[in-house]
Amino acid sequence: MWTFPYLQGIVRCFSLACVITLSICVHAQDRNALEAQRNRLLEDIKQTNLQIAKTEKTKANELKRFELIKSQVNQREELLKNIQSDILSVNRQIEVNRQEIKTLKDDIQALTDEYSLILRKSYKIQLGTDPMLLILSSDNVNQAFQRWLYINQIKKMRGEQLATIQTKQISLEEKVKQLANYQSEQKKLLEQEVQQKESLLSELEQKESLLNRLKEDENYLKSQLRNQQKKQRELQNAIQKIIAEEIERQKREAEERARREAASKPKEDGKAPEKEARPERKLRPELPSTPQMAALSKSFDQNKGKLPWPVDKGVISKRFGTQAHSVLNNVSISNNGIDIRTDHNVPVKAVFDGVVVGKKFIPGQHYLVLVRHGKFYTIYANVTNVVVREGQEISTGDTIGYSPTDDDAYSEIHFELWKETVKQNPADWLRK
């Protein structure tokens, strides 16, 4: 009679505990990810602010200032999205807490009602007689034993029911505290949102003002663009030449290995030597594969999205692929890799184990370094004080050189990633 409602209370308590635990874990993971992203964005904005402050307000630097402010606007917009996502997450958790508080209150009320029934039943048993007298007045031993069991069950249930109510009450108090904390966090996030919107509005005004000034002198911008495109062609020609030479060298080595293996095999009597099969013509040159190269290529491929950045702190200033010019109308620019804005004289590091297969000085662009990782290549350009040599084996995180110091505001390195002769988007391969 009394066991069923008691078990119902226990089941409700266990189910609610599971739901609460799962909700807290998922919510904590989401908010931790948002907080980590928000801290990264705040650091990026701080660095961009410093770079803007260092950039002199001259005509030659106007495009650079515009690019920096444009980058800062993008970072600020991303930060606002992050804060708004966090506000939504907190709002959802506030609603979940309110529902959990209501459920706990309902459970406490139901348990209290059941406890009252147990107390009334216990009172009826004891009314007018002592429980021990009730047992001693039994007609036989079996009846006495049944009465003893019944009295003890009532006492046990009364104690357990009281303990369950107390546990629920503690959970309720904890949930009320959590709700107050979430509401406090919600208030702080809303204040941050207002502050970031004000900063964004100011930056958009600066961006628009600079854009109007830049558009007044399109000839100057077009001249700058032609110089940049010329440098880009020189860089690409150098990269393609080094990769083609490396593929050709690997092919020669593979052919030499095949000749040595064929010469070492014993000749069969009476059989003419077999003619070498003509190699199938390829549409583009490919690296011959060895077990070591295949293993390195596979390992590199498995690390897509997990590779470390070539610099410890940096922001992508120019993305991969074809994109509209930031100022000139109907003008597109192309980037075969990504440009990373960073501090002066910071180490430029290898993103994976490999072999240095190329190192070339390009006037106006410092050094270009190519590292082979099986069938993959990583390219580091605009690097100074190079400390590696061709043929050197290097490991992940080894220093290749340093970022340049010839700009007043910041340094910028160029990073590319190729699979044989096919260009990849480096941002897809680097750790987020």
KAJO-V287368 format. One record per helix or strand of 2 or more residues. SS is the DSSP state (alpha for helix, beta for strand). FROM is the first residue (numbers start at 1). TO is the last residue. If there is no record, write none. Layout:
ss: (SS SS)
from: (FROM FROM)
to: (TO TO)
//
This chain:
ss: (alpha alpha alpha alpha alpha alpha beta beta beta beta beta beta beta beta beta beta beta beta alpha)
from: (3 59 131 141 218 291 315 321 332 338 347 354 366 376 393 399 411 422 426)
to: (54 126 136 215 264 302 318 324 335 342 349 362 373 384 394 403 419 424 429)
//
